[in-house]
Amino acid sequence: MPSQTRVLIVDDEPAIRNSLVEFLEDCQFDLYSADSAEHALDLIARIPIDVAVVDIRLPKLDGDSLIMQAHLLRPNIRFLIHTGSVEYKLPEELRNLGVTPEHVFHKPQMDLSVFETAINQLMHSDAD
């Protein structure tokens, strides 16, 4: 059996972070969570995370900056964005890392299965 996909949830709102972690654990992913970009970068430096689900509005370092720094630490990591900002526009720097508008999810996301589907698609696109 292939090793489990390691997924990191980064969100400073405990209710959102915990609900995503609990849902995705039921999908058989290996879950990690962080309440800040700094905590997330520490985890990414120590653990070979496959996919990070990143909130854009974080306390100090924002999600876009987190994604750029995480990519430098682990070039193969994939990203999904989970934001409450309806005006959020995907920056060119993130598009260059392979993040597409289909990887951006807006809060409140009532159907959490979209994350399971997106994570599986990202992992299977690696086989290309």
MOBELVEN-V99278 format. One line per field, one symbol per residue. phi: phi as a letter, one per 20 degrees, with the letter a starting at -180 (. if undefined). Layout:
phi->???
//
This chain:
phi->.ffffeddddbeegffgfffgfffffemeedcbbebfffffffffdcffecdddfeedgdfefffgfffffffcgefdccdcceefegdffgffgfenfdgfedddefefdffffgffffffffffff
//
